[in-house]
Amino acid sequence: METLTFKAFRAVDDPSMCAEFLKQHRKVLEDFGITNVTTNNEDWTTDPDTYVIVALSNKNGMVGGIRVEVDRGTRDLPIHSALYELDHRIAPALTALREHGNGEVCGLWNSNKYASLGLPAMLAFAAVSLGNQIGLRSMVCLVAHYTLRHALKSGFTILEEIGNGGTFTYPIPSIKAIAMVIPDVIALSTAPLEHRRHMMSLRLRPEQERIEVLGRVPTRCVYQLCIDKKVLDLRAYVEVLCMHHQHVATA
């Protein structure tokens, strides 16, 4: 049985892993004919407020990745850099979210060998589950139309007040990009119940193993989502647990 390990870390703590992330992500983007996407740069590798999750296969090495960039007001989020010239309203929208703790889920990719196996959704679930560890109350993302379904599963909703109802032609004419937000990343009330339970499980037990079926093939999934392996703030976990019980009771 193949083992996939989902490993989370602060970008500045593992330069070699970040370099591999960049290399593999760029290969995937080039396959789509994309060379000018805002996430295709190295700025985030030296940002202490950027967190990375990679999917590591015991057979094929790094096969996927995603990032969470926390908005401290010191560096533009990728979504700002991508959309500002298309619609200036992205700036005040992000400023309002920053007040209570906001970050962007970005840089999602998976190798072609793992296409149509559900890996993007698994990476997105893991990224959203980090919210309580890094002090976020909301998360934004900019997704292509063909990955919209993964964002919806994770609780993202369309940021309709910008663009054409949240939609932009970006980064190339053949792709429609959608700006999205999770308004409450702790409660996750915008996520479908099944997926909310999964993200709550990852949040309550960031170090766990489970068997997932990827493309009808059982796969051992090992989650290592504890940033810095430090003791987590138990107050956040109590809040998460209370929210979980409330949603289960009303489901």
Backbone as CSV, one residue per row, in Angstrom:
resi,resn,N_x,N_y,N_z,CA_x,CA_y,CA_z,C_x,C_y,C_z
1,MET,0.839,-1.205,0.000,0.000,0.000,0.000,0.871,1.250,0.000
2,GLU,0.524,2.181,-0.869,1.271,3.437,-0.920,0.985,4.270,0.318
3,THR,1.998,4.996,0.779,1.840,5.924,1.894,2.029,7.349,1.405
4,LEU,1.057,8.197,1.710,1.166,9.629,1.439,1.279,10.357,2.770
5,THR,2.323,11.146,2.915,2.517,11.924,4.129,2.259,13.393,3.827
6,PHE,1.343,13.989,4.583,1.029,15.406,4.446,1.762,16.146,5.561
7,LYS,2.799,16.853,5.180,3.702,17.479,6.148,3.581,18.991,6.086
8,ALA,3.328,19.609,7.251,3.213,21.064,7.340,4.461,21.646,8.004
9,PHE,4.896,22.808,7.527,6.063,23.460,8.122,6.067,24.934,7.732
10,ARG,6.780,25.723,8.510,6.980,27.135,8.180,8.013,27.210,7.058
11,ALA,7.746,27.999,6.032,8.591,28.023,4.841,10.059,28.265,5.155
12,VAL,10.334,29.189,6.069,11.732,29.543,6.348,12.489,28.424,7.064
13,ASP,11.775,27.430,7.567,12.420,26.352,8.310,12.937,25.230,7.424
14,ASP,12.546,25.192,6.140,12.969,24.085,5.283,13.173,24.567,3.850
15,PRO,14.295,25.255,3.582,14.563,25.794,2.239,14.606,24.723,1.152
16,SER,15.143,23.559,1.448,15.254,22.522,0.421,13.873,22.006,0.014
17,MET,12.975,21.877,0.987,11.619,21.436,0.669,10.899,22.507,-0.143
18,CYS,11.132,23.777,0.181,10.530,24.871,-0.580,11.040,24.879,-2.022
19,ALA,12.322,24.611,-2.205,12.900,24.585,-3.546,12.266,23.483,-4.387
20,GLU,12.028,22.334,-3.791,11.383,21.235,-4.509,9.929,21.584,-4.830
21,PHE,9.264,22.239,-3.882,7.887,22.707,-4.099,7.836,23.601,-5.332
22,LEU,8.727,24.591,-5.381,8.771,25.519,-6.511,9.022,24.792,-7.823
23,LYS,9.982,23.881,-7.816,10.337,23.139,-9.025,9.146,22.359,-9.564
24,GLN,8.478,21.613,-8.693,7.375,20.770,-9.121,6.147,21.602,-9.504
25,HIS,5.903,22.684,-8.760,4.765,23.554,-9.076,4.941,24.177,-10.454
26,ARG,6.135,24.637,-10.753,6.381,25.269,-12.043,6.198,24.288,-13.196
27,LYS,6.574,23.039,-12.980,6.357,22.025,-14.018,4.878,21.887,-14.339
28,VAL,4.052,21.860,-13.297,2.609,21.720,-13.493,2.042,22.942,-14.213
29,LEU,2.460,24.150,-13.795,1.983,25.371,-14.441,2.378,25.411,-15.922
30,GLU,3.596,24.985,-16.223,4.066,24.999,-17.609,3.259,24.037,-18.470
31,ASP,2.809,22.940,-17.874,1.966,21.997,-18.614,0.654,22.638,-19.045
32,PHE,0.204,23.656,-18.285,-1.020,24.388,-18.620,-0.722,25.624,-19.464
33,GLY,0.534,25.842,-19.794,0.906,27.014,-20.576,0.920,28.287,-19.778
34,ILE,1.126,28.176,-18.447,1.082,29.338,-17.562,2.488,29.672,-17.087
35,THR,2.903,30.908,-17.314,4.230,31.335,-16.861,4.190,32.618,-16.054
36,ASN,3.020,33.274,-15.964,2.939,34.592,-15.318,2.032,34.617,-14.106
37,VAL,1.738,33.475,-13.493,0.871,33.463,-12.323,1.623,34.028,-11.118
38,THR,0.925,34.765,-10.258,1.598,35.480,-9.165,2.207,34.554,-8.130
39,THR,1.695,33.322,-8.001,2.268,32.408,-7.011,3.558,31.771,-7.499
40,ASN,3.900,32.005,-8.779,5.090,31.387,-9.348,6.309,32.283,-9.107
41,ASN,6.617,32.520,-7.839,7.776,33.317,-7.470,8.359,32.759,-6.172
42,GLU,9.490,33.321,-5.763,10.193,32.794,-4.590,10.040,33.666,-3.355
43,ASP,9.265,34.748,-3.428,9.156,35.680,-2.301,8.722,34.977,-1.020
44,TRP,7.781,34.053,-1.137,7.215,33.404,0.044,8.208,32.519,0.786
45,THR,9.280,32.103,0.111,10.212,31.159,0.742,10.975,31.779,1.908
46,THR,11.035,33.109,1.945,11.745,33.791,3.039,10.797,34.525,3.973
47,ASP,9.524,34.249,3.854,8.507,34.908,4.677,8.172,34.028,5.883
48,PRO,8.460,34.489,7.099,8.166,33.679,8.289,6.677,33.477,8.541
49,ASP,5.818,34.209,7.817,4.375,34.049,7.964,3.761,33.216,6.840
50,THR,4.589,32.450,6.141,4.105,31.522,5.127,4.284,30.094,5.620
51,TYR,3.233,29.312,5.496,3.232,27.911,5.923,2.959,27.024,4.712
52,VAL,3.647,25.910,4.671,3.609,25.035,3.505,3.131,23.653,3.925
53,ILE,2.332,23.021,3.072,1.983,21.622,3.248,2.352,20.893,1.966
54,VAL,3.113,19.822,2.089,3.487,19.027,0.930,2.954,17.611,1.097
55,ALA,2.629,16.985,-0.022,2.226,15.579,-0.038,3.410,14.771,-0.539
56,LEU,3.905,13.888,0.306,5.092,13.099,0.001,4.722,11.627,-0.132
57,SER,4.997,11.050,-1.296,4.721,9.639,-1.535,5.967,8.817,-1.268
58,ASN,5.795,7.663,-0.628,6.941,6.785,-0.399,7.418,6.147,-1.707
59,LYS,6.640,6.322,-2.782,7.012,5.742,-4.079,7.464,6.799,-5.091
60,ASN,6.869,7.997,-5.014,7.093,8.995,-6.073,7.605,10.344,-5.586
61,GLY,7.968,10.446,-4.311,8.483,11.709,-3.806,7.393,12.743,-3.611
62,MET,7.732,14.023,-3.801,6.763,15.091,-3.613,5.786,15.099,-4.782
63,VAL,4.499,14.940,-4.477,3.490,14.825,-5.538,2.415,15.906,-5.447
64,GLY,2.513,16.797,-4.480,1.539,17.868,-4.359,1.942,18.851,-3.283
65,GLY,1.324,20.026,-3.321,1.635,21.021,-2.306,0.625,22.151,-2.286
66,ILE,0.666,22.915,-1.210,-0.226,24.063,-1.025,0.414,24.960,0.029
67,ARG,0.040,26.241,0.027,0.592,27.178,1.009,-0.523,27.944,1.700
68,VAL,-0.212,28.435,2.902,-1.064,29.402,3.589,-0.176,30.596,3.917
69,GLU,-0.514,31.764,3.362,0.254,32.976,3.620,-0.583,33.895,4.509
70,VAL,-0.054,34.209,5.686,-0.761,35.053,6.648,-0.564,36.522,6.273
71,ASP,-1.645,37.276,6.313,-1.609,38.696,5.954,-1.285,39.535,7.188
72,ARG,-0.058,40.018,7.259,0.356,40.907,8.350,0.404,42.366,7.894
73,GLY,0.084,42.621,6.629,0.140,43.980,6.111,1.523,44.409,5.683
74,THR,2.486,43.501,5.714,3.864,43.825,5.349,4.218,43.389,3.934
75,ARG,3.426,42.479,3.374,3.662,41.982,2.022,2.314,41.653,1.396
76,ASP,2.135,42.058,0.140,0.859,41.801,-0.527,0.617,40.304,-0.666
77,LEU,-0.606,39.883,-0.384,-0.977,38.502,-0.652,-0.993,38.273,-2.161
78,PRO,-0.769,37.044,-2.604,-0.812,36.755,-4.044,-2.113,37.182,-4.708
79,ILE,-3.244,37.037,-4.014,-4.531,37.410,-4.605,-4.590,38.918,-4.862
80,HIS,-3.959,39.706,-3.995,-3.887,41.157,-4.192,-3.044,41.468,-5.425
81,SER,-1.884,40.832,-5.514,-0.989,41.072,-6.653,-1.642,40.664,-7.967
82,ALA,-2.432,39.598,-7.932,-3.069,39.103,-9.149,-4.217,39.990,-9.611
83,LEU,-4.986,40.531,-8.674,-6.264,41.158,-9.032,-6.303,42.679,-8.938
84,TYR,-5.320,43.288,-8.288,-5.428,44.727,-8.017,-5.595,45.550,-9.289
85,GLU,-4.834,45.237,-10.329,-4.943,45.998,-11.572,-6.247,45.715,-12.302
86,LEU,-6.875,44.590,-11.986,-8.150,44.237,-12.603,-9.328,44.825,-11.839
87,ASP,-9.168,44.969,-10.533,-10.240,45.536,-9.711,-9.631,46.018,-8.394
88,HIS,-9.526,47.342,-8.232,-8.921,47.926,-7.033,-9.680,47.578,-5.759
89,ARG,-10.924,47.127,-5.887,-11.720,46.819,-4.689,-11.167,45.646,-3.888
90,ILE,-10.232,44.896,-4.460,-9.631,43.792,-3.715,-8.866,44.321,-2.500
91,ALA,-8.293,45.525,-2.598,-7.488,46.079,-1.497,-8.323,46.332,-0.239
92,PRO,-9.413,47.099,-0.295,-10.204,47.302,0.925,-10.860,46.017,1.429
93,ALA,-11.186,45.098,0.531,-11.775,43.827,0.962,-10.787,43.053,1.834
94,LEU,-9.515,43.024,1.434,-8.497,42.314,2.207,-8.158,43.063,3.492
95,THR,-8.156,44.381,3.447,-7.869,45.176,4.646,-8.905,44.895,5.737
96,ALA,-10.160,44.808,5.347,-11.223,44.531,6.319,-11.050,43.151,6.948
97,LEU,-10.653,42.171,6.162,-10.461,40.810,6.680,-9.232,40.714,7.582
98,ARG,-8.199,41.503,7.267,-6.942,41.442,8.018,-7.121,41.799,9.492
99,GLU,-8.099,42.629,9.783,-8.307,43.125,11.149,-8.477,41.996,12.158
100,HIS,-9.099,40.908,11.751,-9.364,39.805,12.673,-8.499,38.577,12.410
101,GLY,-7.556,38.694,11.484,-6.662,37.585,11.185,-7.055,36.885,9.900
102,ASN,-6.328,37.172,8.838,-6.664,36.615,7.527,-5.420,36.039,6.869
103,GLY,-5.633,35.019,6.052,-4.552,34.426,5.297,-5.067,33.927,3.969
104,GLU,-4.149,33.639,3.069,-4.530,33.126,1.751,-4.046,31.700,1.564
105,VAL,-4.938,30.848,1.083,-4.574,29.503,0.650,-4.212,29.616,-0.828
106,CYS,-3.002,29.234,-1.190,-2.541,29.466,-2.558,-1.498,28.417,-2.955
107,GLY,-1.062,28.510,-4.204,0.013,27.638,-4.673,-0.356,26.171,-4.749
108,LEU,-1.633,25.855,-4.897,-2.057,24.451,-4.937,-1.603,23.788,-6.234
109,TRP,-1.011,22.605,-6.107,-0.619,21.837,-7.289,-0.548,20.355,-6.930
110,ASN,-0.670,19.517,-7.949,-0.395,18.087,-7.778,0.170,17.543,-9.079
111,SER,0.985,16.543,-8.982,1.633,15.987,-10.167,0.601,15.310,-11.053
112,ASN,0.928,15.216,-12.335,-0.006,14.626,-13.292,-0.319,13.172,-12.975
113,LYS,0.602,12.494,-12.315,0.376,11.095,-11.947,-0.786,10.956,-10.980
114,TYR,-1.099,12.040,-10.277,-2.140,11.986,-9.246,-3.369,12.798,-9.645
115,ALA,-3.532,13.036,-10.942,-4.709,13.764,-11.422,-5.969,12.934,-11.191
116,SER,-7.045,13.612,-10.835,-8.371,12.996,-10.663,-8.428,11.987,-9.516
117,LEU,-7.531,12.116,-8.544,-7.541,11.206,-7.398,-8.008,11.888,-6.111
118,GLY,-8.357,13.173,-6.200,-8.837,13.881,-5.015,-7.755,14.512,-4.165
119,LEU,-6.510,14.506,-4.646,-5.415,15.069,-3.857,-5.574,16.570,-3.610
120,PRO,-6.044,17.375,-4.579,-6.229,18.806,-4.301,-7.160,19.071,-3.125
121,ALA,-8.254,18.318,-3.041,-9.178,18.514,-1.923,-8.517,18.149,-0.604
122,MET,-7.740,17.072,-0.593,-7.061,16.653,0.632,-6.071,17.709,1.099
123,LEU,-5.346,18.303,0.159,-4.402,19.371,0.499,-5.145,20.605,1.005
124,ALA,-6.271,20.927,0.362,-7.054,22.087,0.798,-7.614,21.878,2.197
125,PHE,-8.107,20.681,2.490,-8.612,20.385,3.834,-7.502,20.578,4.870
126,ALA,-6.321,20.075,4.558,-5.201,20.203,5.490,-4.828,21.664,5.705
127,ALA,-4.827,22.452,4.620,-4.472,23.865,4.732,-5.471,24.624,5.586
128,VAL,-6.757,24.402,5.348,-7.788,25.100,6.125,-7.717,24.689,7.593
129,SER,-7.357,23.444,7.856,-7.291,22.971,9.242,-6.192,23.668,10.038
130,LEU,-5.241,24.317,9.372,-4.153,25.019,10.076,-4.608,26.343,10.685
131,GLY,-5.791,26.814,10.303,-6.218,28.158,10.678,-6.081,28.473,12.147
132,ASN,-6.493,27.548,13.015,-6.429,27.836,14.450,-4.994,27.867,14.968
133,GLN,-4.100,27.087,14.367,-2.708,27.067,14.818,-2.007,28.394,14.552
134,ILE,-2.399,29.079,13.468,-1.670,30.281,13.067,-2.505,31.558,13.217
135,GLY,-3.584,31.461,14.018,-4.320,32.641,14.428,-5.199,33.278,13.385
136,LEU,-5.805,32.483,12.507,-6.642,33.035,11.454,-8.119,32.896,11.778
137,ARG,-8.895,33.909,11.390,-10.347,33.859,11.498,-10.991,33.753,10.113
138,SER,-10.255,34.109,9.080,-10.774,33.989,7.713,-9.640,33.568,6.798
139,MET,-10.027,33.032,5.641,-9.067,32.656,4.612,-9.639,33.030,3.255
140,VAL,-8.771,33.459,2.354,-9.174,33.750,0.984,-8.394,32.855,0.037
141,CYS,-8.873,32.759,-1.182,-8.136,32.025,-2.207,-8.579,32.525,-3.575
142,LEU,-7.762,32.254,-4.570,-8.081,32.551,-5.962,-7.903,31.242,-6.720
143,VAL,-9.013,30.701,-7.222,-8.959,29.389,-7.854,-9.348,29.475,-9.321
144,ALA,-8.833,28.553,-10.104,-9.267,28.416,-11.497,-10.612,27.707,-11.522
145,HIS,-11.368,27.911,-12.583,-12.717,27.341,-12.650,-12.708,25.830,-12.513
146,TYR,-11.607,25.179,-12.951,-11.566,23.716,-12.897,-11.190,23.180,-11.512
147,THR,-10.833,24.061,-10.575,-10.573,23.623,-9.196,-11.581,24.217,-8.212
148,LEU,-12.606,24.865,-8.746,-13.627,25.492,-7.894,-14.250,24.481,-6.935
149,ARG,-14.493,23.271,-7.397,-15.179,22.270,-6.566,-14.395,21.941,-5.306
150,HIS,-13.066,21.964,-5.392,-12.254,21.670,-4.212,-12.384,22.773,-3.165
151,ALA,-12.426,24.026,-3.629,-12.584,25.150,-2.709,-13.952,25.112,-2.032
152,LEU,-14.989,24.788,-2.781,-16.333,24.712,-2.202,-16.412,23.638,-1.129
153,LYS,-15.760,22.511,-1.347,-15.746,21.440,-0.353,-15.092,21.910,0.949
154,SER,-14.134,22.825,0.831,-13.384,23.296,1.998,-14.081,24.434,2.730
155,GLY,-15.213,24.885,2.221,-15.960,25.945,2.895,-15.801,27.319,2.293
156,PHE,-15.057,27.440,1.199,-14.906,28.742,0.552,-16.191,29.130,-0.159
157,THR,-16.520,30.416,-0.096,-17.654,30.977,-0.818,-17.144,32.086,-1.729
158,ILE,-17.892,32.383,-2.766,-17.426,33.359,-3.757,-17.479,34.780,-3.199
159,LEU,-16.410,35.520,-3.409,-16.304,36.918,-2.980,-16.947,37.775,-4.075
160,GLU,-18.265,37.883,-4.032,-19.032,38.414,-5.157,-18.916,39.919,-5.335
161,GLU,-18.423,40.632,-4.318,-18.387,42.095,-4.418,-17.232,42.621,-5.258
162,ILE,-16.371,41.743,-5.770,-15.288,42.191,-6.653,-15.387,41.446,-7.982
163,GLY,-14.769,42.034,-9.013,-14.792,41.408,-10.327,-16.200,41.307,-10.882
164,ASN,-16.417,40.337,-11.735,-17.742,40.053,-12.287,-18.393,38.981,-11.429
165,GLY,-18.963,39.428,-10.303,-19.517,38.462,-9.358,-18.465,37.538,-8.786
166,GLY,-17.251,38.074,-8.606,-16.156,37.284,-8.055,-15.279,36.605,-9.089
167,THR,-15.621,36.754,-10.376,-14.914,36.045,-11.444,-14.036,37.003,-12.259
168,PHE,-12.863,36.508,-12.660,-11.907,37.276,-13.453,-11.354,36.390,-14.568
169,THR,-10.928,37.022,-15.650,-10.161,36.311,-16.668,-8.694,36.430,-16.282
170,TYR,-8.136,35.337,-15.773,-6.770,35.378,-15.223,-6.300,33.943,-15.007
171,PRO,-5.017,33.614,-15.242,-3.938,34.482,-15.745,-3.812,34.481,-17.262
172,ILE,-4.577,33.582,-17.955,-4.588,33.538,-19.408,-6.045,33.536,-19.863
173,PRO,-6.309,33.936,-21.115,-7.697,34.075,-21.573,-8.572,32.833,-21.431
174,SER,-7.970,31.656,-21.461,-8.764,30.426,-21.408,-9.151,30.007,-19.994
175,ILE,-8.686,30.755,-18.996,-8.961,30.381,-17.609,-9.775,31.467,-16.913
176,LYS,-10.833,31.053,-16.248,-11.610,31.932,-15.391,-11.169,31.701,-13.946
177,ALA,-10.787,32.763,-13.273,-10.370,32.676,-11.873,-11.483,33.220,-10.988
178,ILE,-11.676,32.579,-9.850,-12.732,32.970,-8.924,-12.117,33.332,-7.572
179,ALA,-12.431,34.532,-7.076,-11.983,34.977,-5.756,-12.954,34.447,-4.709
180,MET,-12.409,33.867,-3.635,-13.258,33.202,-2.652,-12.791,33.505,-1.229
181,VAL,-13.688,33.250,-0.262,-13.375,33.517,1.142,-14.084,32.509,2.035
182,ILE,-13.418,32.106,3.117,-14.081,31.431,4.235,-14.237,32.505,5.306
183,PRO,-15.444,32.983,5.562,-15.610,34.100,6.499,-15.335,33.732,7.951
184,ASP,-15.529,32.468,8.325,-15.254,32.031,9.696,-14.558,30.681,9.634
185,VAL,-13.241,30.718,9.693,-12.450,29.501,9.524,-12.473,28.620,10.773
186,ILE,-12.949,29.156,11.899,-13.055,28.345,13.110,-14.320,27.501,13.076
187,ALA,-15.458,28.134,12.818,-16.724,27.393,12.789,-16.879,26.549,11.534
188,LEU,-16.342,27.030,10.402,-16.455,26.326,9.120,-17.909,26.003,8.765
189,SER,-18.804,26.902,9.099,-20.221,26.662,8.845,-20.564,26.673,7.363
190,THR,-19.652,27.170,6.521,-19.905,27.209,5.080,-19.450,25.938,4.375
191,ALA,-18.869,25.006,5.117,-18.403,23.752,4.519,-19.480,22.677,4.624
192,PRO,-19.605,21.794,3.616,-20.530,20.668,3.728,-20.183,19.823,4.952
193,LEU,-21.192,19.255,5.606,-21.004,18.565,6.882,-19.922,17.500,6.833
194,GLU,-19.942,16.659,5.797,-18.958,15.578,5.702,-17.536,16.121,5.711
195,HIS,-17.304,17.179,4.943,-15.953,17.729,4.837,-15.596,18.562,6.067
196,ARG,-16.601,19.194,6.681,-16.347,19.925,7.921,-15.843,18.964,8.995
197,ARG,-16.461,17.809,9.091,-16.036,16.811,10.078,-14.587,16.393,9.851
198,HIS,-14.231,16.223,8.570,-12.859,15.827,8.256,-11.869,16.904,8.681
199,MET,-12.189,18.164,8.382,-11.283,19.258,8.752,-11.217,19.437,10.261
200,MET,-12.339,19.249,10.953,-12.329,19.315,12.409,-11.462,18.203,12.992
201,SER,-11.517,17.024,12.383,-10.687,15.914,12.843,-9.209,16.256,12.704
202,LEU,-8.841,16.833,11.561,-7.442,17.225,11.360,-7.035,18.330,12.320
203,ARG,-7.966,19.197,12.659,-7.678,20.292,13.571,-7.497,19.780,14.999
204,LEU,-8.347,18.860,15.415,-8.274,18.324,16.774,-7.127,17.341,16.939
205,ARG,-6.812,16.616,15.841,-5.715,15.651,15.886,-4.823,15.879,14.663
206,PRO,-3.989,16.905,14.705,-3.163,17.225,13.536,-2.115,16.173,13.209
207,GLU,-1.859,15.275,14.158,-0.960,14.146,13.902,-1.821,12.882,13.925
208,GLN,-2.098,12.327,12.747,-2.960,11.144,12.685,-2.690,10.358,11.413
209,GLU,-3.177,9.129,11.404,-3.101,8.283,10.221,-4.491,7.756,9.907
210,ARG,-4.782,7.611,8.616,-6.064,7.072,8.204,-5.918,6.458,6.821
211,ILE,-6.821,5.571,6.472,-6.824,4.978,5.146,-7.821,5.745,4.282
212,GLU,-7.341,6.303,3.180,-8.188,7.009,2.233,-8.197,6.225,0.921
213,VAL,-9.290,6.317,0.183,-9.378,5.661,-1.123,-9.132,6.702,-2.200
214,LEU,-8.010,6.585,-2.899,-7.650,7.498,-3.977,-7.769,6.741,-5.295
215,GLY,-8.749,7.140,-6.100,-8.945,6.450,-7.367,-9.205,4.968,-7.196
216,ARG,-10.022,4.630,-6.211,-10.405,3.247,-5.904,-9.274,2.415,-5.292
217,VAL,-8.161,3.074,-4.995,-7.015,2.366,-4.407,-6.828,2.831,-2.962
218,PRO,-6.917,1.922,-1.979,-6.673,2.309,-0.584,-5.247,2.842,-0.410
219,THR,-5.134,3.963,0.265,-3.840,4.614,0.465,-3.700,5.008,1.922
220,ARG,-2.547,4.705,2.493,-2.276,5.092,3.884,-1.862,6.559,3.897
221,CYS,-2.650,7.385,4.579,-2.379,8.813,4.659,-1.920,9.173,6.065
222,VAL,-0.742,9.753,6.139,-0.149,10.164,7.405,-0.139,11.685,7.443
223,TYR,-0.802,12.259,8.439,-0.871,13.706,8.567,0.084,14.182,9.656
224,GLN,0.978,15.088,9.290,1.928,15.703,10.224,1.738,17.220,10.124
225,LEU,0.682,17.693,10.759,0.243,19.076,10.575,0.508,19.972,11.774
226,CYS,1.286,19.496,12.717,1.614,20.296,13.902,2.791,21.209,13.562
227,ILE,2.558,22.495,13.462,3.621,23.427,13.125,4.649,23.465,14.253
228,ASP,5.898,23.280,13.903,7.016,23.353,14.854,6.963,22.279,15.938
229,LYS,6.001,21.363,15.853,5.847,20.315,16.868,5.665,20.896,18.261
230,LYS,5.167,22.131,18.327,5.018,22.789,19.619,3.683,22.428,20.255
231,VAL,3.563,22.684,21.557,2.288,22.483,22.241,1.315,23.542,21.760
232,LEU,0.140,23.111,21.333,-0.820,24.040,20.769,-1.652,24.727,21.850
233,ASP,-2.225,25.837,21.483,-3.077,26.595,22.401,-4.375,25.818,22.624
234,LEU,-4.536,25.260,23.810,-5.700,24.425,24.082,-6.994,25.218,24.087
235,ARG,-6.931,26.514,24.320,-8.155,27.318,24.283,-8.763,27.283,22.887
236,ALA,-7.920,27.321,21.866,-8.425,27.252,20.497,-9.072,25.902,20.236
237,TYR,-8.492,24.850,20.773,-9.045,23.525,20.567,-10.390,23.356,21.279
238,VAL,-10.517,23.950,22.448,-11.797,23.899,23.153,-12.869,24.595,22.320
239,GLU,-12.530,25.734,21.741,-13.477,26.464,20.902,-13.862,25.637,19.679
240,VAL,-12.872,25.016,19.056,-13.139,24.182,17.888,-14.032,23.008,18.259
241,LEU,-13.734,22.375,19.378,-14.509,21.212,19.808,-15.963,21.599,20.086
242,CYS,-16.174,22.746,20.712,-17.541,23.207,20.985,-18.297,23.440,19.681
243,MET,-17.632,24.058,18.700,-18.256,24.300,17.404,-18.607,22.968,16.740
244,HIS,-17.701,22.013,16.829,-17.930,20.700,16.226,-19.162,20.041,16.833
245,HIS,-19.270,20.048,18.153,-20.414,19.417,18.834,-21.732,20.106,18.450
246,GLN,-21.679,21.435,18.299,-22.880,22.161,17.931,-23.379,21.753,16.555
247,HIS,-22.446,21.616,15.607,-22.837,21.262,14.244,-23.295,19.814,14.154
248,VAL,-22.677,18.927,14.906,-23.091,17.534,14.901,-24.499,17.403,15.476
249,ALA,-24.763,18.172,16.539,-26.065,18.101,17.208,-27.189,18.613,16.321
250,THR,-26.873,19.573,15.441,-27.921,20.165,14.611,-27.998,19.534,13.226
251,ALA,-27.083,18.610,12.938,-27.051,17.996,11.590,-28.225,17.054,11.394
